[in-house]
Amino acid sequence: MNTFITGVAGFVGCNLAETLLKRGHRVAGFDNLCRGRLLNLDPVIDNPNFTFKKVDLADLDSYREALIRLHERHPISSIWHMAANSDIPAGVTDVRVDLRDTFMTTLNTLEVMKHLNIQTLAFASTSAIYGDLQGIKLIEDIGPLFPISNYGAMKLASEAIISAAVESFLERTYIFRFPNVIGTPATHGALLDFVHKLNKTPNNLMVLGDGSQQKPYLHVDELIDAMIYIYEHATERLNYFNIGADDDGVTVKFMAEQVVAIVSPGATITYGEGNKGWVGDVPRFSYSIEKLRRLGWKPTLGSAEAVRLAVRQIAAQEASK
């Protein structure tokens, strides 16, 4: 099976590529290397069944030309669209960041798929589409949806344009609504930020917000496993699932304490004010994964276990640099 991944050098994309190659897929991917890094592809770059090219997916002409050449050599059976802006605060500062890197990459992917008659799409969406519902359990069909970040808004717009494409030409679509995903190779996120801060000031960790923010966390290995399971078992034309831990999550305070214990035992933790780390941050949410459980998949790690594992992995990643 010939699988194509957008954002293949990013955190999720590189892990997805490695897993699909192990499962016997031929994998190709594009990335503009704005957030992703070539270093992330070290485990797969020499695999004869893997192809990489640096391409700006927001540039439709370049994207279409490069994918046409790839498709002629190895006809693509499905596209896994993982590319997006992963820096939510950057998108708040400049709305064009998410318009370009989150929405336009989706629109262009659909344009190229229609041109090449590729009819299966798997899409990385997010819990951010739901907005701040004040702790209400988030089920897939809840609404109306009012995102509070440009990132969430452009992901929701992407879901909408994908839904329209199902009506016109897509045969099968899978929408994965991610929680907070952690693990390595870490490129962003609170755990990596905490490790970086402690490496600079080992005696004290400064935390944005008061530490009460509470969210579910899923290890990237389990995310990849869930996505592939949905791809192999869901049978609707338009399939959409929350993916997450089967609990109410952990607090930022818990995460900070875990990082301190591994990276700089004895360091003090200084908290900020309020329960938001930045504009667009949803301070607390609870994910229902009942729909995914009914399909037959559930995680093996809770949020706390996933955080402990990811802290060890990220600390080792940064220590090796």
C-alpha contacts under 8 A as a table, 3 or more apart, distances in Angstrom:
res1	aa1	res2	aa2	distance
1	M	24	G	7.63
1	M	25	H	5.05
1	M	26	R	5.99
1	M	76	I	7.86
1	M	77	S	6.65
2	N	25	H	6.00
2	N	26	R	4.76
2	N	27	V	5.91
2	N	28	A	7.73
2	N	74	H	6.77
2	N	75	P	6.63
2	N	76	I	4.98
2	N	77	S	5.56
2	N	78	S	7.17
3	T	25	H	6.67
3	T	26	R	6.14
3	T	27	V	4.90
3	T	28	A	6.39
3	T	76	I	5.85
3	T	77	S	6.06
3	T	78	S	5.33
3	T	79	I	6.12
3	T	80	W	7.49
4	F	27	V	5.79
4	F	28	A	4.86
4	F	29	G	5.39
4	F	76	I	6.59
4	F	78	S	6.34
4	F	79	I	4.80
4	F	80	W	6.12
5	I	8	V	5.46
5	I	13	G	6.77
5	I	17	A	7.47
5	I	27	V	7.44
5	I	28	A	6.31
5	I	29	G	4.57
5	I	30	F	6.71
5	I	79	I	5.87
5	I	80	W	4.76
5	I	81	H	5.90
5	I	82	M	6.74
6	T	13	G	7.29
6	T	29	G	5.61
6	T	30	F	5.24
6	T	31	D	6.21
6	T	79	I	7.63
6	T	80	W	6.39
6	T	81	H	4.93
6	T	82	M	5.33
6	T	83	A	5.15
7	G	10	G	5.53
7	G	13	G	5.70
7	G	29	G	7.13
7	G	30	F	6.06
7	G	31	D	4.67
7	G	32	N	7.51
7	G	36	G	7.05
7	G	81	H	7.21
7	G	82	M	5.27
7	G	83	A	3.95
7	G	84	A	7.27
8	V	12	V	7.62
8	V	13	G	4.06
8	V	14	C	5.18
8	V	16	L	7.98
8	V	17	A	6.99
8	V	29	G	5.28
8	V	30	F	6.01
8	V	31	D	5.85
8	V	36	G	7.61
8	V	82	M	7.25
8	V	83	A	7.50
9	A	13	G	5.85
9	A	14	C	5.20
9	A	30	F	7.84
9	A	31	D	6.06
9	A	33	L	6.93
9	A	36	G	4.58
9	A	37	R	5.47
9	A	38	L	6.12
9	A	40	N	5.86
9	A	41	L	6.07
10	G	13	G	5.10
10	G	14	C	5.83
10	G	31	D	7.92
10	G	35	R	6.51
10	G	36	G	3.99
10	G	37	R	6.62
10	G	40	N	7.16
10	G	83	A	7.71
10	G	187	T	7.73
11	F	14	C	5.93
11	F	15	N	6.73
11	F	36	G	7.02
11	F	40	N	7.59
11	F	184	T	7.09
11	F	185	P	5.93
11	F	186	A	6.36
11	F	187	T	6.46
12	V	15	N	5.33
12	V	16	L	6.07
12	V	82	M	7.21
12	V	220	V	6.96
12	V	224	I	7.80
13	G	16	L	5.07
13	G	17	A	6.12
13	G	82	M	6.12
13	G	83	A	7.92
14	C	17	A	5.09
14	C	18	E	6.27
14	C	40	N	6.28
14	C	41	L	6.03
15	N	18	E	5.23
15	N	19	T	6.29
15	N	220	V	7.68
15	N	221	D	7.63
15	N	224	I	7.38
16	L	19	T	5.22
16	L	20	L	6.14
16	L	224	I	6.03
17	A	20	L	5.27
17	A	21	L	6.11
17	A	27	V	6.54
17	A	44	V	7.64
18	E	21	L	5.29
18	E	22	K	6.37
18	E	43	P	7.18
18	E	44	V	6.19
19	T	22	K	5.16
19	T	23	R	6.40
19	T	224	I	7.76
20	L	23	R	4.94
20	L	24	G	6.50
20	L	25	H	5.48
20	L	26	R	7.89
20	L	27	V	7.28
21	L	24	G	5.21
21	L	25	H	5.00
21	L	26	R	6.37
21	L	27	V	6.56
21	L	49	N	7.29
21	L	50	F	7.66
22	K	25	H	7.38
25	H	49	N	7.60
26	R	49	N	4.88
26	R	50	F	6.19
27	V	49	N	6.23
27	V	50	F	4.93
27	V	51	T	6.51
28	A	50	F	5.47
28	A	51	T	4.46
28	A	52	F	5.78
29	G	51	T	6.38
29	G	52	F	5.11
29	G	53	K	6.63
30	F	52	F	5.94
30	F	53	K	5.14
30	F	54	K	5.60
30	F	55	V	5.61
30	F	57	L	7.81
31	D	34	C	7.91
31	D	36	G	7.06
31	D	53	K	6.94
31	D	54	K	5.22
31	D	55	V	5.58
31	D	56	D	6.80
31	D	57	L	7.43
31	D	83	A	7.51
32	N	35	R	7.91
32	N	36	G	7.56
32	N	54	K	5.36
32	N	55	V	5.10
32	N	56	D	4.85
32	N	57	L	7.07
33	L	36	G	4.66
33	L	37	R	5.60
33	L	38	L	7.35
33	L	54	K	7.06
34	C	37	R	7.80
35	R	85	N	7.55
35	R	86	S	7.51
35	R	187	T	7.57
36	G	40	N	7.42
36	G	187	T	7.65
37	R	40	N	5.50
37	R	41	L	7.51
38	L	41	L	5.41
38	L	42	D	7.17
39	L	42	D	5.44
40	N	43	P	7.50
40	N	185	P	6.54
41	L	44	V	5.52
41	L	45	I	5.54
42	D	45	I	5.40
42	D	46	D	7.70
43	P	46	D	7.67
44	V	47	N	5.27
44	V	50	F	6.76
45	I	50	F	6.58
45	I	51	T	7.52
45	I	52	F	7.65
46	D	50	F	7.45
47	N	50	F	5.42
48	P	51	T	7.80
55	V	62	S	7.03
55	V	63	Y	6.41
55	V	66	A	7.68
56	D	59	D	5.57
56	D	62	S	7.02
56	D	63	Y	6.61
57	L	60	L	6.52
57	L	62	S	7.54
57	L	63	Y	5.39
57	L	101	D	7.90
57	L	104	M	8.00
57	L	105	T	5.36
57	L	108	N	7.07
57	L	109	T	7.71
58	A	63	Y	7.63
58	A	100	R	6.13
58	A	101	D	6.49
58	A	104	M	5.67
58	A	105	T	5.04
58	A	108	N	6.82
59	D	62	S	5.58
59	D	63	Y	6.07
59	D	108	N	7.95
60	L	63	Y	5.05
60	L	64	R	5.91
60	L	108	N	5.75
61	D	64	R	5.25
61	D	65	E	6.09
62	S	65	E	5.26
62	S	66	A	6.13
63	Y	66	A	5.35
63	Y	67	L	6.11
63	Y	108	N	7.83
63	Y	112	V	7.76
64	R	67	L	5.24
64	R	68	I	5.98
64	R	112	V	5.65
65	E	68	I	5.25
65	E	69	R	6.48
66	A	69	R	5.37
66	A	70	L	6.37
67	L	70	L	4.94
67	L	71	H	5.88
67	L	112	V	7.77
68	I	71	H	5.07
68	I	72	E	6.14
68	I	116	L	7.35
69	R	72	E	5.27
69	R	73	R	6.67
70	L	73	R	5.39
70	L	74	H	6.16
70	L	75	P	7.53
71	H	74	H	5.09
71	H	75	P	4.47
71	H	76	I	5.73
72	E	75	P	6.00
76	I	79	I	7.48
76	I	118	I	6.97
77	S	118	I	6.46
77	S	119	Q	7.70
77	S	120	T	7.00
78	S	118	I	6.65
78	S	119	Q	7.04
78	S	120	T	4.86
78	S	121	L	5.87
78	S	122	A	7.64
79	I	118	I	7.89
79	I	120	T	6.44
79	I	121	L	5.03
79	I	122	A	6.22
80	W	121	L	5.94
80	W	122	A	4.57
80	W	123	F	5.93
80	W	124	A	7.90
81	H	106	T	7.39
81	H	109	T	7.72
81	H	121	L	7.22
81	H	122	A	6.07
81	H	123	F	4.92
81	H	124	A	6.33
82	M	123	F	6.38
82	M	124	A	5.29
83	A	101	D	7.38
83	A	102	T	7.01
83	A	105	T	7.13
84	A	98	D	7.49
84	A	101	D	5.13
84	A	102	T	4.24
84	A	103	F	7.82
84	A	105	T	7.34
85	N	88	I	7.41
85	N	91	G	7.69
85	N	97	V	6.96
85	N	98	D	5.90
85	N	101	D	5.31
85	N	102	T	5.58
85	N	151	Y	7.37
86	S	151	Y	7.97
86	S	188	H	7.77
87	D	90	A	5.39
87	D	91	G	6.59
87	D	188	H	7.63
88	I	91	G	5.13
88	I	92	V	6.44
88	I	149	S	7.16
88	I	150	N	7.51
88	I	151	Y	5.97
88	I	280	G	7.41
89	P	92	V	4.99
89	P	93	T	6.35
89	P	278	W	6.87
89	P	279	V	6.98
89	P	280	G	7.47
90	A	93	T	5.13
90	A	94	D	6.27
90	A	97	V	7.17
91	G	94	D	5.11
91	G	95	V	5.19
91	G	96	R	7.21
91	G	97	V	5.33
91	G	98	D	5.55
91	G	149	S	7.74
91	G	150	N	5.93
91	G	151	Y	6.40
92	V	95	V	5.95
92	V	149	S	6.67
92	V	150	N	6.13
92	V	279	V	7.13
92	V	280	G	7.29
94	D	97	V	5.85
95	V	98	D	5.89
95	V	99	L	6.43
95	V	150	N	6.33
96	R	99	L	4.80
96	R	100	R	5.81
97	V	100	R	5.37
97	V	101	D	5.92
97	V	102	T	7.69
98	D	101	D	5.18
98	D	102	T	4.84
98	D	103	F	6.53
98	D	150	N	6.35
98	D	151	Y	5.69
98	D	154	M	6.36
99	L	102	T	5.81
99	L	103	F	5.10
99	L	104	M	6.10
99	L	154	M	6.44
100	R	103	F	6.03
100	R	104	M	5.00
100	R	105	T	6.79
101	D	104	M	6.17
101	D	105	T	5.73
102	T	105	T	5.78
102	T	106	T	6.64
102	T	151	Y	7.23
102	T	154	M	6.10
102	T	155	K	6.69
102	T	158	S	7.86
103	F	106	T	5.16
103	F	107	L	6.27
103	F	154	M	5.31
103	F	155	K	6.73
103	F	157	A	6.99
103	F	158	S	5.71
104	M	107	L	4.92
104	M	108	N	5.90
105	T	108	N	5.16
105	T	109	T	5.99
106	T	109	T	5.06
106	T	110	L	6.33
106	T	158	S	6.15
107	L	110	L	5.24
107	L	111	E	6.28
107	L	158	S	7.35
107	L	161	I	7.28
108	N	111	E	4.89
108	N	112	V	6.17
109	T	112	V	5.25
109	T	113	M	6.08
110	L	113	M	4.99
110	L	114	K	6.11
110	L	162	I	7.57
110	L	165	A	7.42
111	E	114	K	5.30
111	E	115	H	6.29
112	V	115	H	5.00
112	V	116	L	6.19
113	M	116	L	5.19
113	M	117	N	5.67
113	M	118	I	4.84
113	M	119	Q	6.88
114	K	117	N	4.94
114	K	118	I	6.40
114	K	119	Q	7.59
114	K	169	F	6.97
115	H	118	I	7.96
118	I	170	L	7.77
119	Q	169	F	6.87
119	Q	170	L	4.58
119	Q	171	E	5.18
119	Q	172	R	6.56
120	T	170	L	6.26
120	T	171	E	6.09
120	T	172	R	4.95
120	T	173	T	5.78
121	L	170	L	7.63
121	L	172	R	6.59
121	L	173	T	4.83
121	L	174	Y	6.32
122	A	173	T	5.73
122	A	174	Y	4.56
122	A	175	I	6.02
122	A	176	F	7.60
122	A	231	Y	7.76
123	F	173	T	7.69
123	F	174	Y	6.09
123	F	175	I	4.89
123	F	176	F	6.08
124	A	175	I	6.29
124	A	176	F	5.17
124	A	177	R	6.50
124	A	178	F	6.96
125	S	129	I	7.92
125	S	155	K	5.92
125	S	156	L	7.76
125	S	159	E	7.53
125	S	175	I	6.30
125	S	176	F	5.37
125	S	177	R	4.53
125	S	178	F	6.04
126	T	129	I	6.09
126	T	152	G	7.12
126	T	155	K	7.02
126	T	176	F	7.20
126	T	177	R	4.20
126	T	178	F	4.43
126	T	179	P	6.38
127	S	130	Y	5.93
127	S	131	G	7.84
127	S	152	G	7.79
127	S	177	R	5.64
127	S	178	F	5.81
127	S	179	P	5.63
127	S	242	N	7.68
128	A	131	G	5.63
128	A	147	P	6.22
128	A	148	I	7.72
128	A	149	S	7.41
128	A	151	Y	7.40
128	A	152	G	4.54
128	A	153	A	7.91
128	A	155	K	7.98
128	A	282	V	7.74
129	I	145	L	6.66
129	I	146	F	7.12
129	I	147	P	5.14
129	I	152	G	4.57
129	I	153	A	6.30
129	I	155	K	6.49
129	I	156	L	5.36
130	Y	133	L	7.25
130	Y	138	L	7.60
130	Y	143	G	7.81
130	Y	145	L	5.13
130	Y	146	F	6.23
130	Y	147	P	5.69
130	Y	152	G	7.77
131	G	145	L	6.44
131	G	146	F	5.14
131	G	147	P	3.82
131	G	148	I	5.32
131	G	149	S	7.86
131	G	152	G	7.46
131	G	282	V	7.06
132	D	135	G	7.70
132	D	146	F	7.77
132	D	147	P	7.18
132	D	148	I	6.96
132	D	282	V	5.59
132	D	283	P	7.91
132	D	284	R	7.85
132	D	285	F	7.56
133	L	136	I	5.63
133	L	285	F	7.46
134	Q	284	R	6.97
134	Q	285	F	7.06
135	G	284	R	5.84
135	G	285	F	4.80
135	G	286	S	6.03
136	I	285	F	6.98
136	I	286	S	6.68
137	K	285	F	7.17
137	K	286	S	5.00
137	K	287	Y	5.67
137	K	288	S	6.07
138	L	142	I	6.77
138	L	285	F	7.53
138	L	286	S	6.08
138	L	287	Y	4.88
138	L	288	S	5.53
139	I	142	I	5.59
139	I	242	N	7.55
139	I	287	Y	6.85
139	I	288	S	5.32
139	I	289	I	7.56
140	E	240	Y	7.36
140	E	241	F	6.55
140	E	242	N	6.52
140	E	288	S	7.98
142	I	145	L	7.61
146	F	153	A	7.83
147	P	150	N	7.56
147	P	152	G	5.32
147	P	153	A	5.42
147	P	156	L	7.99
148	I	152	G	6.89
148	I	153	A	7.40
148	I	280	G	5.14
148	I	281	D	7.65
148	I	282	V	7.82
149	S	152	G	5.23
149	S	153	A	6.24
149	S	279	V	7.49
149	S	280	G	4.36
149	S	281	D	7.37
150	N	153	A	4.88
150	N	154	M	6.07
150	N	280	G	7.77
151	Y	154	M	5.34
151	Y	155	K	6.22
152	G	155	K	5.09
152	G	156	L	6.10
153	A	156	L	5.14
153	A	157	A	6.15
154	M	157	A	4.88
154	M	158	S	6.01
155	K	158	S	4.87
155	K	159	E	6.28
156	L	159	E	5.05
156	L	160	A	6.34
157	A	160	A	5.01
157	A	161	I	6.32
158	S	161	I	5.23
158	S	162	I	6.11
159	E	162	I	5.10
159	E	163	S	6.14
159	E	175	I	7.61
160	A	163	S	5.08
160	A	164	A	6.43
161	I	164	A	5.05
161	I	165	A	6.26
162	I	165	A	4.92
162	I	166	V	6.35
163	S	166	V	5.16
163	S	167	E	6.76
163	S	238	L	7.30
164	A	167	E	5.21
164	A	168	S	6.61
165	A	168	S	5.02
165	A	169	F	5.74
165	A	170	L	5.78
166	V	169	F	5.64
166	V	170	L	4.43
166	V	171	E	6.50
166	V	172	R	7.26
166	V	173	T	7.31
166	V	237	R	7.27
166	V	238	L	7.08
167	E	170	L	7.10
170	L	173	T	7.01
171	E	237	R	6.05
172	R	236	E	7.17
172	R	237	R	4.45
172	R	238	L	6.12
172	R	239	N	7.90
173	T	237	R	5.95
173	T	238	L	4.94
173	T	239	N	5.99
174	Y	230	I	7.62
174	Y	231	Y	6.75
174	Y	238	L	6.23
174	Y	239	N	4.75
174	Y	240	Y	5.84
175	I	238	L	7.71
175	I	239	N	6.01
175	I	240	Y	4.46
175	I	241	F	6.40
176	F	227	M	6.93
176	F	240	Y	5.99
176	F	241	F	5.39
176	F	242	N	6.25
176	F	243	I	6.64
177	R	240	Y	7.38
177	R	241	F	5.96
177	R	242	N	4.69
177	R	243	I	5.91
178	F	181	V	7.18
178	F	223	L	7.96
178	F	242	N	6.50
178	F	243	I	5.52
178	F	244	G	6.78
179	P	216	P	6.63
179	P	217	Y	6.39
179	P	218	L	6.81
179	P	242	N	7.76
179	P	243	I	6.50
179	P	244	G	5.49
179	P	287	Y	7.95
180	N	215	K	7.50
180	N	216	P	6.57
180	N	217	Y	4.95
180	N	218	L	6.30
181	V	217	Y	5.82
181	V	218	L	4.97
181	V	219	H	5.69
181	V	220	V	5.74
181	V	223	L	7.52
182	I	186	A	7.36
182	I	189	G	7.94
182	I	217	Y	6.86
182	I	218	L	6.17
182	I	219	H	4.95
182	I	220	V	5.69
182	I	306	A	7.51
182	I	307	V	7.27
182	I	310	A	6.09
183	G	186	A	6.07
183	G	219	H	5.66
183	G	220	V	5.60
183	G	221	D	7.84
183	G	309	L	7.66
183	G	310	A	4.62
183	G	311	V	7.78
183	G	313	Q	6.68
183	G	314	I	6.85
184	T	187	T	7.95
184	T	220	V	7.67
184	T	310	A	7.21
184	T	313	Q	6.50
184	T	314	I	6.25
184	T	317	Q	7.60
185	P	314	I	7.53
185	P	317	Q	7.42
186	A	189	G	7.71
186	A	192	L	6.63
186	A	314	I	6.53
187	T	192	L	7.41
188	H	192	L	6.06
188	H	193	D	7.07
189	G	192	L	5.64
189	G	193	D	6.16
190	A	193	D	4.93
190	A	194	F	6.05
191	L	194	F	5.13
191	L	195	V	6.31
191	L	255	M	7.18
191	L	256	A	7.69
191	L	259	V	7.15
191	L	311	V	6.72
191	L	314	I	7.69
192	L	195	V	5.10
192	L	196	H	6.17
192	L	314	I	6.66
193	D	196	H	5.14
193	D	197	K	6.17
194	F	197	K	5.11
194	F	198	L	6.21
194	F	205	L	7.00
194	F	207	V	7.85
194	F	256	A	6.94
194	F	259	V	6.84
195	V	198	L	5.24
195	V	199	N	6.18
195	V	259	V	6.69
195	V	263	V	6.87
195	V	314	I	7.79
195	V	315	A	6.67
195	V	318	E	7.88
196	H	199	N	5.16
196	H	200	K	6.47
197	K	200	K	5.21
197	K	201	T	6.06
197	K	202	P	7.70
197	K	205	L	6.40
197	K	206	M	7.51
198	L	201	T	4.92
198	L	202	P	4.55
198	L	203	N	7.30
198	L	204	N	6.81
198	L	205	L	5.94
198	L	260	V	7.70
198	L	263	V	7.09
198	L	264	S	6.79
199	N	202	P	5.69
199	N	263	V	7.87
201	T	204	N	5.92
201	T	205	L	7.19
202	P	205	L	7.49
202	P	264	S	5.93
202	P	267	A	6.48
203	N	264	S	7.37
203	N	266	G	7.42
203	N	267	A	4.49
203	N	268	T	6.29
204	N	267	A	5.08
204	N	268	T	4.75
204	N	269	I	5.65
204	N	270	T	7.05
205	L	256	A	7.91
205	L	260	V	7.84
205	L	267	A	6.98
205	L	268	T	6.30
205	L	269	I	4.75
205	L	270	T	6.04
206	M	269	I	6.12
206	M	270	T	4.92
206	M	271	Y	6.11
206	M	272	G	7.69
207	V	210	D	7.48
207	V	211	G	7.23
207	V	256	A	7.75
207	V	269	I	7.23
207	V	270	T	6.11
207	V	271	Y	4.90
207	V	272	G	6.16
208	L	211	G	7.58
208	L	271	Y	6.39
208	L	272	G	5.26
208	L	273	E	7.58
208	L	276	K	7.51
208	L	277	G	4.79
208	L	278	W	7.66
209	G	212	S	7.70
209	G	213	Q	7.79
209	G	271	Y	6.08
209	G	272	G	4.42
209	G	273	E	4.94
209	G	274	G	5.22
209	G	275	N	5.22
209	G	276	K	5.38
209	G	277	G	4.85
210	D	213	Q	7.57
210	D	253	K	7.99
210	D	271	Y	5.08
210	D	272	G	5.04
210	D	273	E	5.02
210	D	274	G	5.50
210	D	275	N	5.59
210	D	276	K	7.85
211	G	251	T	6.46
211	G	252	V	4.75
211	G	253	K	4.48
211	G	271	Y	6.51
211	G	272	G	7.91
211	G	275	N	6.94
212	S	251	T	5.61
212	S	252	V	6.17
212	S	253	K	6.46
212	S	275	N	6.04
212	S	283	P	7.88
213	Q	251	T	5.34
213	Q	252	V	5.60
213	Q	253	K	7.96
213	Q	275	N	5.69
213	Q	276	K	6.95
213	Q	283	P	4.63
213	Q	284	R	5.56
214	Q	248	D	7.77
214	Q	249	G	6.02
214	Q	250	V	5.22
214	Q	251	T	4.14
214	Q	252	V	6.40
214	Q	283	P	6.32
214	Q	284	R	4.81
214	Q	285	F	6.93
215	K	248	D	6.62
215	K	249	G	4.55
215	K	250	V	5.73
215	K	251	T	6.63
215	K	283	P	7.52
215	K	284	R	5.59
215	K	285	F	5.63
215	K	286	S	6.73
216	P	244	G	6.80
216	P	245	A	5.90
216	P	247	D	6.71
216	P	248	D	5.74
216	P	249	G	3.53
216	P	250	V	6.29
216	P	285	F	7.66
216	P	286	S	6.91
216	P	287	Y	7.34
216	P	303	S	5.66
217	Y	244	G	6.83
217	Y	245	A	6.14
217	Y	249	G	6.24
217	Y	250	V	7.62
217	Y	302	G	7.78
217	Y	303	S	4.76
217	Y	304	A	7.80
217	Y	306	A	6.72
217	Y	307	V	7.03
218	L	222	E	6.80
218	L	223	L	6.69
218	L	244	G	5.67
218	L	245	A	5.52
218	L	301	L	7.69
218	L	302	G	7.59
218	L	303	S	6.18
218	L	306	A	6.07
219	H	222	E	5.51
219	H	223	L	6.42
219	H	301	L	7.86
219	H	306	A	5.36
219	H	307	V	7.68
219	H	310	A	7.15
220	V	223	L	4.84
220	V	224	I	6.20
221	D	224	I	5.34
221	D	225	D	6.32
222	E	225	D	4.94
222	E	226	A	6.07
222	E	299	P	6.46
222	E	300	T	7.82
223	L	226	A	5.12
223	L	227	M	6.20
223	L	243	I	7.04
223	L	244	G	7.61
224	I	227	M	5.18
224	I	228	I	6.26
225	D	228	I	5.38
225	D	229	Y	6.11
226	A	229	Y	4.99
226	A	230	I	6.15
226	A	243	I	7.07
226	A	297	W	6.76
226	A	298	K	7.89
227	M	230	I	5.21
227	M	231	Y	6.17
228	I	231	Y	4.93
228	I	232	E	6.15
229	Y	232	E	5.16
229	Y	233	H	6.05
229	Y	297	W	7.26
230	I	233	H	5.19
230	I	234	A	5.30
230	I	295	L	7.81
231	Y	234	A	6.07
233	H	295	L	7.36
234	A	239	N	6.63
234	A	295	L	7.34
235	T	239	N	7.41
236	E	239	N	5.61
241	F	289	I	7.70
241	F	291	K	6.89
241	F	292	L	6.41
242	N	287	Y	7.27
242	N	288	S	7.02
242	N	289	I	5.72
242	N	291	K	7.71
242	N	292	L	7.09
243	I	289	I	6.27
243	I	292	L	7.23
244	G	287	Y	6.87
244	G	289	I	6.58
244	G	299	P	7.56
245	A	248	D	7.92
245	A	249	G	7.44
245	A	287	Y	7.92
245	A	289	I	7.82
245	A	299	P	6.15
245	A	301	L	7.17
245	A	302	G	5.68
245	A	303	S	5.94
246	D	287	Y	7.89
246	D	288	S	7.63
246	D	289	I	6.77
246	D	298	K	7.45
246	D	299	P	6.90
246	D	302	G	6.55
247	D	286	S	7.72
247	D	287	Y	7.84
247	D	302	G	6.65
247	D	303	S	7.01
248	D	285	F	7.70
248	D	286	S	5.36
248	D	287	Y	7.27
249	G	286	S	7.41
249	G	302	G	7.88
249	G	303	S	5.32
249	G	304	A	7.30
250	V	254	F	6.44
250	V	255	M	7.43
250	V	303	S	6.34
250	V	304	A	6.32
251	T	254	F	5.21
251	T	255	M	6.54
252	V	255	M	4.97
252	V	256	A	6.08
253	K	256	A	5.15
253	K	257	E	6.22
254	F	257	E	5.19
254	F	258	Q	6.28
255	M	258	Q	5.14
255	M	259	V	6.33
255	M	307	V	6.91
256	A	259	V	5.24
256	A	260	V	6.22
256	A	269	I	7.59
257	E	260	V	5.13
257	E	261	A	6.13
257	E	269	I	7.95
258	Q	261	A	5.16
258	Q	262	I	6.51
258	Q	307	V	7.93
258	Q	308	R	6.66
258	Q	311	V	7.12
259	V	262	I	5.33
259	V	263	V	5.82
259	V	264	S	7.66
259	V	311	V	6.06
260	V	263	V	5.27
260	V	264	S	4.97
260	V	265	P	5.43
260	V	266	G	7.28
260	V	267	A	6.36
261	A	264	S	6.09
261	A	265	P	4.63
261	A	266	G	7.40
262	I	265	P	6.43
262	I	311	V	7.48
262	I	312	R	7.03
262	I	315	A	7.48
263	V	315	A	6.62
264	S	267	A	5.83
274	G	277	G	7.95
275	N	283	P	5.90
276	K	279	V	7.27
276	K	281	D	5.83
276	K	282	V	7.01
276	K	283	P	5.45
277	G	281	D	6.26
277	G	283	P	7.79
278	W	281	D	5.48
282	V	285	F	7.13
288	S	291	K	7.69
289	I	292	L	5.27
289	I	293	R	6.20
290	E	293	R	4.91
290	E	294	R	6.17
291	K	294	R	5.19
291	K	295	L	6.50
292	L	295	L	5.01
292	L	296	G	6.52
292	L	297	W	5.88
292	L	298	K	7.15
293	R	296	G	5.04
293	R	297	W	5.05
293	R	298	K	5.61
294	R	297	W	7.45
299	P	302	G	7.37
301	L	304	A	7.93
301	L	305	E	5.70
301	L	306	A	5.87
302	G	305	E	5.31
302	G	306	A	6.12
303	S	306	A	5.08
303	S	307	V	6.13
304	A	307	V	5.15
304	A	308	R	6.27
305	E	308	R	5.18
305	E	309	L	6.22
306	A	309	L	5.22
306	A	310	A	6.06
307	V	310	A	5.08
307	V	311	V	6.00
308	R	311	V	5.26
308	R	312	R	6.53
309	L	312	R	5.41
309	L	313	Q	6.36
310	A	313	Q	4.97
310	A	314	I	5.93
311	V	314	I	5.21
311	V	315	A	5.93
312	R	315	A	5.24
312	R	316	A	6.19
313	Q	316	A	5.20
313	Q	317	Q	6.12
314	I	317	Q	4.85
314	I	318	E	6.17
315	A	318	E	5.32
315	A	319	A	6.07
316	A	319	A	5.04
316	A	320	S	6.20
317	Q	320	S	5.46
317	Q	321	K	7.01
318	E	321	K	5.49
